[in-house]
Amino acid sequence: MKKRKIPIRMCVSCREMRPKKELIRVVKSPEGEISIDDERGKKPGRGAYICRDSNCIEKAKKSKILERTLNQTIQDEIYEILIHEMNEGESNQ
């Protein structure tokens, strides 16, 4: 049987390459709305990936790397949602 290709993406915070399923996708829609993508990763718009790690999320918030990547101000509630998603990911494993 043929092996399936695993999509690899880079975390914007730590710059580490990881399988797409291990990362959380933050999306800026064409209308300019910031949201967290579901597991499929199919929401339209500009996406940025971040590790499911509290250190990466804190580093991204402190350095404003998501704001620079998506060219838009990121509200604190988005970072809270990221931390919630990270905790959900840990409980599912």
C-alpha positions as CSV (number, residue, x, y, z in Angstrom):
1,M,0.0,0.0,0.0
2,K,1.1,3.5,-0.7
3,K,2.0,5.7,2.2
4,R,-0.1,8.9,2.6
5,K,1.6,12.2,2.6
6,I,1.3,14.0,6.0
7,P,0.9,17.8,5.5
8,I,3.6,19.7,7.5
9,R,3.2,23.3,8.7
10,M,5.4,25.8,10.6
11,C,4.4,27.3,14.0
12,V,4.6,31.1,13.7
13,S,5.9,31.3,17.3
14,C,8.7,28.7,17.6
15,R,9.2,28.2,13.8
16,E,9.2,24.4,14.3
17,M,7.8,22.2,11.5
18,R,5.1,19.9,12.7
19,P,2.2,17.8,11.2
20,K,-0.8,20.0,10.5
21,K,-3.0,18.1,12.9
22,E,-0.7,18.9,15.9
23,L,-1.2,22.7,15.3
24,I,-4.0,25.2,15.8
25,R,-4.9,27.3,12.8
26,V,-5.8,31.0,13.4
27,V,-7.7,32.4,10.4
28,K,-8.3,36.0,9.1
29,S,-11.4,35.8,6.9
30,P,-11.7,37.9,3.7
31,E,-14.0,40.2,5.8
32,G,-11.2,40.7,8.3
33,E,-12.7,38.6,11.1
34,I,-10.2,36.6,13.2
35,S,-11.3,33.0,14.3
36,I,-9.9,29.7,15.3
37,D,-10.3,27.0,12.5
38,D,-11.9,23.7,13.1
39,E,-10.1,20.4,12.8
40,R,-10.5,20.2,9.0
41,G,-8.5,23.4,8.3
42,K,-10.8,24.4,5.5
43,K,-12.0,27.9,6.5
44,P,-11.3,30.5,3.8
45,G,-8.8,33.2,4.4
46,R,-5.2,33.8,5.5
47,G,-4.1,31.2,8.1
48,A,-1.4,31.1,10.6
49,Y,-0.5,27.9,12.6
50,I,0.6,27.8,16.2
51,C,1.6,24.9,18.5
52,R,-0.7,23.5,21.1
53,D,1.8,24.6,23.7
54,S,1.3,27.4,26.3
55,N,4.8,28.7,25.8
56,C,4.3,29.2,22.1
57,I,0.9,30.9,22.7
58,E,2.4,33.2,25.3
59,K,5.4,34.0,23.1
60,A,3.1,34.8,20.2
61,K,1.0,37.1,22.4
62,K,4.1,38.9,23.8
63,S,5.9,39.3,20.5
64,K,2.6,40.0,18.6
65,I,3.7,37.6,15.9
66,L,0.1,36.7,15.0
67,E,-0.7,40.3,14.5
68,R,2.2,40.8,12.1
69,T,1.4,37.5,10.3
70,L,-2.3,38.3,9.8
71,N,-1.9,42.1,9.5
72,Q,-4.6,42.8,12.1
73,T,-4.9,43.4,15.8
74,I,-5.6,40.2,17.7
75,Q,-8.0,40.6,20.7
76,D,-7.1,38.9,24.1
77,E,-10.1,36.7,23.8
78,I,-8.5,34.9,20.7
79,Y,-5.5,34.0,22.9
80,E,-7.9,32.7,25.6
81,I,-9.6,30.6,22.9
82,L,-6.2,29.3,21.8
83,I,-5.4,28.2,25.4
84,H,-8.8,26.5,25.7
85,E,-8.1,24.7,22.4
86,M,-4.7,23.7,23.6
87,N,-6.2,22.2,26.8
88,E,-8.9,20.4,24.8
89,G,-6.2,18.9,22.6
90,E,-4.3,17.6,25.7
91,S,-7.4,16.0,27.1
92,N,-8.2,14.2,23.8
93,Q,-4.9,12.5,23.7
